[in-house]
Amino acid sequence: MLIFIPREIHPGETRVPIVPDTVQRLVDKGVTIEVESCVGLPAGHCDNAYEKAGAQVVTGRTDALARADMVLRLRKPPEGEVRLMQRGAVHISFLDPFHDAGLIHAMADAGVTGISMEMIPRTTLAQKMDALSSQANLAGYVAVILAAERLDKILPMMMTPAGTIAPSRVFVIGAGVAGLQAIATARRLGARVEAFDTRPAVEEQVTSLGARFVKADLGETGETEGGYARELTPEQQEKQREAMAKVCAQADVVITTAQVFGKKAPLIITDAMVQSMRPGSVIVDLAVDSGGNTEGVVEDEEIVRHGVTIIGRTNLPGLVPVHASQMYSANVGNLVEAYWDSEAGRFAVDLEDEILAGCVVVHDGAVVNDSIQECCASV
């Protein structure tokens, strides 16, 4: 079986889909791997490192796509490149399946099996393959570092001969993977941290990291079977904003991470709430690529409104590409290894398997994931 790893071509992408260590692991299992020349340069890996790991470095991207049995990427592919692949080939990457029905249909038409890394189930068994969580973890860390750089104050308390400096206040909205890492990072830097989540069950995790959990009576909320927060009703969203307003007004940094899987992010920070914040404060919106939690946030831009800096960077893990690539590469490598049939020398697609049933979106010319079928049917 031949696996091809093309160079990432998405504008501004600094992460790479596979690193030499993962190549070595797969080659040791008998996999033949070709990588496009310069595939690893953005993360500091030269072609020679891939050759030493057992891969063949190639320059003919079109030909390599056409002969590959499997293609591994980070970003979703252009539809034109999907059509170059042979029928029955397997494609693994982030696919943005809820928002790009055209790509999903193109994969079905080409007879390509499409595995979406966003759809890896959030279960204990699938943890080592969960790229969405690994990248969110880094995003939470980077969000705090970015906010600390833009803030006009220091984060920790300092007792000096010139007097005592009070710690800055950081408010994290959403205590999922990114939010918990943001809390932990802000606490390590000495900030006073408060956090909110619609799921009361995460209060213990928040307080264990040294933050104060902000409570609001929203009625029945909870989470989905996949571990994601459930979408709130309009009435619940209004109650949430009311609970947030006072805390935001006192915060120096607000980090929003609230997303509903597969849907538009809820609006949490209104313009009035931004106006109530101290000039010089910072908001980092981690949900900007799904619509944003902050009114007026601009994708991939930093704007100042009412004296408050609002950061809408979409690819925060891309600011730490070495570790982001290392983690994504490990996730993809673990997925391939888990379903590698050594006797047959191929990747075995078993739709009865719990993990594959969740992340295989297209197989045998059809959309096989129920939730994606609904999205594609409406297009």
C-alpha positions as CSV (number, residue, x, y, z in Angstrom):
1,M,0.0,0.0,0.0
2,L,1.3,3.4,-1.0
3,I,0.7,6.5,1.2
4,F,1.3,9.9,-0.2
5,I,1.7,13.0,1.9
6,P,1.4,16.2,-0.1
7,R,2.7,19.6,0.9
8,E,0.1,21.9,2.5
9,I,-1.0,24.6,0.1
10,H,-3.6,26.5,2.3
11,P,-2.5,30.2,2.4
12,G,-0.6,30.9,5.7
13,E,-0.6,27.3,6.9
14,T,2.6,26.6,8.9
15,R,1.6,23.1,10.2
16,V,2.6,20.0,8.4
17,P,0.6,16.7,8.2
18,I,3.3,14.3,9.1
19,V,6.8,14.4,10.8
20,P,9.7,12.0,10.3
21,D,9.1,10.1,13.5
22,T,5.6,9.1,12.4
23,V,6.9,8.2,9.0
24,Q,9.4,5.9,10.7
25,R,6.7,4.2,12.7
26,L,4.5,3.5,9.6
27,V,7.5,2.3,7.5
28,D,8.4,-0.1,10.2
29,K,4.9,-1.6,9.8
30,G,5.6,-2.2,6.1
31,V,3.9,0.9,4.7
32,T,5.4,2.5,1.6
33,I,5.4,6.3,1.9
34,E,6.0,9.1,-0.5
35,V,6.2,12.7,0.6
36,E,6.1,15.8,-1.6
37,S,9.4,17.7,-1.5
38,C,9.4,20.4,1.1
39,V,6.4,18.9,2.9
40,G,8.0,19.4,6.4
41,L,9.9,22.7,6.0
42,P,7.3,25.0,7.7
43,A,7.8,22.9,10.9
44,G,11.6,22.6,10.5
45,H,11.9,19.2,8.9
46,C,14.0,18.9,5.7
47,D,13.6,16.4,2.9
48,N,16.6,14.5,4.1
49,A,15.0,13.7,7.5
50,Y,12.1,12.1,5.7
51,E,14.4,10.0,3.5
52,K,16.3,8.8,6.6
53,A,12.9,7.8,8.1
54,G,12.3,5.6,5.1
55,A,10.1,7.8,2.9
56,Q,10.7,8.6,-0.8
57,V,10.7,12.3,-1.6
58,V,8.9,13.1,-4.9
59,T,8.2,16.3,-6.8
60,G,5.3,15.1,-9.1
61,R,2.3,16.0,-7.0
62,T,-0.3,15.1,-9.6
63,D,1.2,11.7,-10.5
64,A,1.7,10.8,-6.8
65,L,-2.0,11.6,-6.0
66,A,-3.1,9.4,-8.9
67,R,-1.1,6.3,-7.8
68,A,-1.6,6.6,-4.0
69,D,-3.8,4.2,-2.1
70,M,-4.0,6.6,0.8
71,V,-3.4,10.4,1.0
72,L,-2.7,12.1,4.4
73,R,-3.1,15.8,4.8
74,L,-3.9,18.4,7.4
75,R,-6.2,20.8,5.6
76,K,-9.0,19.7,3.3
77,P,-8.1,19.1,-0.3
78,P,-9.1,21.1,-3.4
79,E,-12.0,19.3,-5.2
80,G,-9.8,19.1,-8.3
81,E,-7.2,17.1,-6.5
82,V,-9.8,14.6,-5.2
83,R,-10.7,13.9,-8.8
84,L,-7.1,12.9,-9.5
85,M,-7.2,10.1,-6.9
86,Q,-8.0,6.5,-7.9
87,R,-11.3,4.9,-6.9
88,G,-11.1,3.1,-3.6
89,A,-8.3,5.3,-2.3
90,V,-8.6,6.6,1.3
91,H,-8.2,10.3,2.1
92,I,-7.6,11.4,5.7
93,S,-7.5,15.1,6.9
94,F,-9.7,17.8,8.4
95,L,-12.6,18.0,5.9
96,D,-14.9,20.7,7.3
97,P,-17.8,18.3,6.3
98,F,-20.6,20.4,7.8
99,H,-19.7,23.4,5.7
100,D,-18.3,22.0,2.5
101,A,-20.9,19.7,0.9
102,G,-19.3,20.3,-2.5
103,L,-16.1,18.5,-1.4
104,I,-18.1,15.7,0.2
105,H,-20.0,15.1,-3.0
106,A,-16.8,15.3,-5.0
107,M,-15.3,12.5,-2.9
108,A,-18.4,10.4,-3.3
109,D,-18.4,10.9,-7.1
110,A,-14.7,10.0,-7.2
111,G,-15.2,6.8,-5.2
112,V,-12.7,8.0,-2.6
113,T,-13.1,7.1,1.1
114,G,-13.1,10.3,3.1
115,I,-12.1,10.2,6.8
116,S,-12.7,13.5,8.6
117,M,-10.4,14.1,11.6
118,E,-13.0,16.5,13.0
119,M,-15.3,13.5,13.4
120,I,-13.1,11.3,15.5
121,P,-15.3,10.4,18.5
122,R,-14.4,11.9,21.8
123,T,-14.0,8.6,23.6
124,T,-11.3,7.1,25.7
125,L,-10.5,4.6,23.0
126,A,-10.1,7.3,20.4
127,Q,-8.2,9.8,22.5
128,K,-4.8,9.2,20.9
129,M,-6.4,10.0,17.4
130,D,-8.4,13.0,18.5
131,A,-6.7,15.8,16.5
132,L,-9.5,18.3,17.2
133,S,-8.6,18.1,20.9
134,S,-4.9,18.2,20.4
135,Q,-5.1,21.3,18.3
136,A,-7.6,23.0,20.6
137,N,-5.2,22.3,23.5
138,L,-2.6,24.4,21.8
139,A,-5.0,27.0,20.7
140,G,-6.0,27.6,24.4
141,Y,-2.3,28.0,25.3
142,V,-1.5,30.4,22.4
143,A,-4.7,32.5,23.1
144,V,-3.4,33.4,26.6
145,I,0.2,34.2,25.3
146,L,-1.3,36.4,22.6
147,A,-3.5,38.2,25.0
148,A,-0.6,38.7,27.4
149,E,1.4,40.3,24.6
150,R,-1.4,42.7,23.6
151,L,-2.5,43.6,27.1
152,D,-1.2,46.9,28.5
153,K,-0.6,45.3,32.0
154,I,1.3,42.4,33.4
155,L,-0.6,39.2,34.4
156,P,0.9,38.2,37.8
157,M,0.7,40.0,41.1
158,M,4.0,41.6,42.1
159,M,5.1,43.0,45.4
160,T,7.8,45.6,44.8
161,P,9.4,48.5,46.7
162,A,7.2,50.8,44.5
163,G,4.0,49.1,45.7
164,T,1.9,46.0,45.1
165,I,0.6,45.3,41.6
166,A,-2.7,43.4,41.6
167,P,-3.0,40.4,39.2
168,S,-4.8,40.9,36.0
169,R,-8.2,39.2,35.7
170,V,-8.8,36.7,32.9
171,F,-12.2,35.4,32.1
172,V,-12.5,32.2,30.0
173,I,-15.8,31.4,28.5
174,G,-16.2,27.7,27.6
175,A,-14.3,25.0,29.6
176,G,-13.7,22.5,26.9
177,V,-10.2,21.4,25.9
178,A,-9.1,24.9,24.7
179,G,-10.8,26.6,27.6
180,L,-9.2,24.4,30.3
181,Q,-5.8,24.9,28.7
182,A,-6.3,28.6,28.6
183,I,-7.3,28.5,32.3
184,A,-4.2,26.5,33.2
185,T,-1.9,28.8,31.2
186,A,-3.3,32.0,32.6
187,R,-3.0,30.6,36.2
188,R,0.6,29.6,35.5
189,L,1.3,33.2,34.5
190,G,-0.1,34.4,37.7
191,A,-3.5,35.8,36.6
192,R,-6.7,35.7,38.6
193,V,-8.9,33.5,36.5
194,E,-12.7,33.0,36.3
195,A,-14.4,30.7,33.9
196,F,-17.9,29.8,32.7
197,D,-19.4,26.8,30.9
198,T,-23.0,25.8,30.2
199,R,-22.2,22.3,31.6
200,P,-22.2,22.4,35.4
201,A,-20.3,19.1,35.4
202,V,-17.1,20.9,34.4
203,E,-17.0,23.1,37.6
204,E,-14.8,20.6,39.4
205,Q,-12.2,20.7,36.5
206,V,-12.2,24.5,36.5
207,T,-11.8,24.8,40.3
208,S,-9.1,22.1,40.3
209,L,-7.0,24.4,38.0
210,G,-7.3,27.3,40.5
211,A,-10.0,29.3,38.8
212,R,-13.4,30.5,40.1
213,F,-16.4,28.9,38.3
214,V,-19.0,31.5,37.4
215,K,-22.5,30.1,37.9
216,A,-25.7,31.0,36.0
217,D,-29.1,29.3,36.2
218,L,-29.8,28.4,32.6
219,G,-32.1,25.5,33.3
220,E,-31.4,22.2,31.5
221,T,-28.1,22.3,29.5
222,G,-25.7,19.4,29.7
223,E,-23.6,17.9,26.8
224,T,-24.0,15.6,23.8
225,E,-22.9,12.0,23.7
226,G,-19.8,13.1,22.0
227,G,-18.8,15.4,24.9
228,Y,-19.8,18.7,23.3
229,A,-21.9,21.4,24.8
230,R,-25.5,21.4,23.7
231,E,-26.9,24.3,21.8
232,L,-28.8,26.8,24.1
233,T,-32.2,28.2,23.4
234,P,-32.5,31.9,22.6
235,E,-33.8,32.5,26.2
236,Q,-30.9,30.6,27.7
237,Q,-28.4,32.5,25.5
238,E,-29.9,35.8,26.8
239,K,-29.5,34.6,30.5
240,Q,-26.0,33.6,29.7
241,R,-25.1,37.0,28.4
242,E,-26.6,38.7,31.4
243,A,-24.5,36.5,33.7
244,M,-21.4,37.2,31.6
245,A,-21.8,41.0,31.5
246,K,-20.6,41.9,35.0
247,V,-17.6,39.5,34.8
248,C,-16.5,40.9,31.4
249,A,-16.7,44.4,32.7
250,Q,-14.2,43.6,35.4
251,A,-11.9,41.5,33.2
252,D,-8.6,42.6,31.6
253,V,-8.7,39.6,29.2
254,V,-11.6,37.6,27.9
255,I,-11.1,34.4,26.0
256,T,-14.1,32.9,24.3
257,T,-14.1,29.2,23.2
258,A,-17.8,28.5,23.0
259,Q,-18.8,26.4,20.0
260,V,-21.6,24.0,19.1
261,F,-20.2,21.1,17.0
262,G,-21.2,21.5,13.4
263,K,-23.1,24.7,13.9
264,K,-22.6,28.4,14.1
265,A,-20.9,29.6,17.3
266,P,-23.3,31.4,19.7
267,L,-23.0,35.2,20.1
268,I,-22.0,35.8,23.8
269,I,-20.1,39.1,23.9
270,T,-22.3,41.9,22.6
271,D,-21.1,45.3,21.6
272,A,-22.6,46.7,24.8
273,M,-20.5,44.3,26.8
274,V,-17.3,45.3,24.9
275,Q,-18.1,48.9,25.7
276,S,-18.4,48.1,29.4
277,M,-14.8,46.8,29.5
278,R,-11.8,48.9,30.4
279,P,-9.9,50.5,27.5
280,G,-6.8,48.5,26.9
281,S,-8.5,45.2,27.6
282,V,-8.2,42.2,25.2
283,I,-10.7,39.7,23.8
284,V,-9.4,36.6,22.0
285,D,-12.2,34.8,20.1
286,L,-11.3,31.2,19.5
287,A,-14.7,30.6,17.8
288,V,-14.2,33.1,15.0
289,D,-13.9,30.5,12.2
290,S,-17.5,29.3,13.0
291,G,-19.0,32.8,13.3
292,G,-17.4,34.0,16.5
293,N,-18.7,34.6,20.1
294,T,-18.0,38.3,19.9
295,E,-20.1,40.8,18.1
296,G,-18.1,42.4,15.3
297,V,-15.1,40.1,15.5
298,V,-13.3,39.9,12.1
299,E,-11.8,36.7,10.9
300,D,-7.9,36.8,10.9
301,E,-7.8,40.4,12.0
302,E,-7.2,42.4,15.2
303,I,-9.5,45.3,15.6
304,V,-9.9,47.9,18.4
305,R,-13.5,48.8,19.4
306,H,-14.3,51.0,22.3
307,G,-10.6,50.9,23.2
308,V,-10.7,47.1,23.5
309,T,-8.5,44.9,21.3
310,I,-10.5,42.0,19.7
311,I,-8.4,39.3,18.2
312,G,-10.0,36.9,15.6
313,R,-7.0,34.7,14.5
314,T,-8.3,31.5,13.0
315,N,-5.2,29.3,13.2
316,L,-3.7,29.7,16.6
317,P,-2.0,26.3,16.6
318,G,-0.2,27.5,13.5
319,L,1.7,30.0,15.6
320,V,3.4,27.0,17.3
321,P,3.8,24.8,14.2
322,V,6.5,22.5,15.6
323,H,4.4,21.1,18.3
324,A,1.1,21.4,16.4
325,S,2.6,19.3,13.6
326,Q,4.0,16.8,16.0
327,M,0.7,16.3,17.7
328,Y,-1.4,16.1,14.5
329,S,1.1,13.7,13.0
330,A,0.9,11.5,16.0
331,N,-3.0,11.6,15.8
332,V,-3.0,10.6,12.1
333,G,-0.3,8.0,12.6
334,N,-2.2,6.4,15.5
335,L,-5.3,6.2,13.3
336,V,-3.5,4.5,10.5
337,E,-1.7,2.1,12.8
338,A,-4.9,1.2,14.6
339,Y,-6.6,-0.1,11.4
340,W,-3.5,-1.3,9.5
341,D,-4.0,-5.0,8.5
342,S,-0.4,-6.3,8.3
343,E,-1.4,-9.5,6.6
344,A,-3.3,-7.8,3.8
345,G,-0.9,-4.9,3.7
346,R,-3.7,-2.3,3.7
347,F,-5.8,0.0,5.8
348,A,-9.0,-1.8,6.8
349,V,-12.2,0.3,6.6
350,D,-14.7,-1.4,8.9
351,L,-17.9,0.7,9.2
352,E,-19.0,-1.4,12.2
353,D,-16.1,-0.2,14.2
354,E,-17.0,2.4,16.8
355,I,-14.3,4.9,15.8
356,L,-14.5,4.5,12.0
357,A,-18.3,4.6,12.1
358,G,-17.9,8.2,13.5
359,C,-15.2,9.6,11.3
360,V,-15.7,7.9,7.9
361,V,-17.8,10.4,6.0
362,V,-17.7,9.0,2.5
363,H,-17.2,5.4,1.4
364,D,-18.0,3.3,-1.7
365,G,-19.4,6.3,-3.6
366,A,-21.9,7.3,-0.8
367,V,-22.1,9.6,2.2
368,V,-22.2,7.2,5.1
369,N,-22.3,9.4,8.1
370,D,-25.8,10.2,9.2
371,S,-25.2,13.8,10.4
372,I,-23.3,14.7,7.3
373,Q,-25.9,13.1,5.1
374,E,-28.5,15.6,6.5
375,C,-26.2,18.5,5.7
376,C,-25.4,17.3,2.2
377,A,-29.1,16.5,1.4
378,S,-30.0,20.2,1.9
379,V,-27.4,21.4,-0.6
